Amino acid sequence: MNSSNSFKPRTMIHLRVFKDPTFQYKCLKLSGRELADIPPELFELYFLEFLVLSPERESGLTFRLLTVPKEIGELQQLRILCLDTNELKKLPNEIGRLKNLERLVLSNNLLTGLPESFSDLQNLKHLHLANNYFKSIPICVYSMLNLVFLDASDNKISRISQDIGALVCLESLLLLYNLLETLPDAITKCIHLKNLWLGNNRLKSLPKKFGDLTKVDWEFHPNSANIDGNPLQHPPVEVCRQGPDAIRDYFKQNETPPMDYEDGSSPEDHGFGDSVMSSSLHLSSDWLVVPPIDIDTPRK
């Protein structure tokens, strides 16, 4: 054997690197007591592609990360980084240096925001933010233009920016168990959405162009959409179940037509303004569906 071509581990932590069978990435997993004192040799594994710093579900729950060392930014070959189920309140800016990152798992922490440097993660496709304390989707997320999957379920999100429309590659958007009362019109620009989960919010109405989301299959694939647990009136849940065509028809039929007088004047000319509102039908939802496979959100 030619020793010059052989892999020579320099430390014990090198010996634990293995090739992940699913992604075929060079992977390392640390858990339990190791999370209380991460060996500095970890950040010399520059070839590492998949890193898991999460406690074991049962045996390691008493050992959790409180902070992520800034040296994490040295591992610039990382494709997948899992930091879920810890007690992280903030993250270092250095994670923004991980330009090859494709999947970032931050679920089940104590996060309220993300560093602005995260907007540099332009190769990120999957972002898991479920079960934290976000009040809105962090601004940097709207810069992740290649994002395909976003799970921000089980937070305290009360509003979504119109910037959501920039995420044109998005296929799955999970916003279960939040405080949303409205959705921005720009969400209808995410025309590649296939899975849209809005259950258990406070939504009373949907954007008028909601029917443009034609890849969300309300009628035949209930796992594709969820609006259960909302006081939805406009359109009623029963209309949504019939699919995008029915949603578009509903809004067309309930548009308020312009009122013109015999002399050709309009309501505005007589001081009425644009205050006429169409009536709406209130029907509660009892539609129960199965959560998507990719969501692993324990309730607080």
Summary of the structure (lengths in Angstrom):
residues: 300
radius of gyration: 23.8
end to end distance: 54.9
largest distance: 97.7
contacts: 899
relative contact order: 0.08
helix: 24%
strand: 12%
